[in-house]
Amino acid sequence: MRHLALRVADVARAVDFYARVFGMRVVWQPDPDNAYLSSGCDNLALHRGAAGDRSAQALDHLGFIVPTIAEVEAGYRWALENRLDIVHPLKRHRDGSVSFYLRDPDGNIIQALYEPLTSGIELRGARG
């Protein structure tokens, strides 16, 4: 799964957040109510709409796989310095993964994750 669509209250604010925090870029914005972003391998659609009750979010969280532990640690320091809404602090897990969770402006929870089995995988197109 490399595509996710989220309802957000303010598309421009959400675009700014995902570009600034995760380095995503807009690949298509047909109108002010919709934007499509890419990280190069993941695609995120943002659609203006009711974001819903933060305490009753149906989507538990979305995650970005990070290539190295050092990059997760640096991202965590950056998130703290920029006063992002940290949900769960940096943690080293028993399986060797390292992660932290933060909230976007609409309350969606995002995990930045180094995962030993998938962080080093190079994604290739279906045609090889």
Secondary structure, DSSP 8 states (H G I E B T S, - for coil): --EEEEEES-HHHHHHHHHHHH--EEEEEEETTEEEEE-SS-EEEEEES----GGG-SS--EEEE-S-HHHHHHHHHHHHHTT-EEEEEEEE-TTS-EEEEEE-TTS-EEEEEE-TTTTT-----TT-
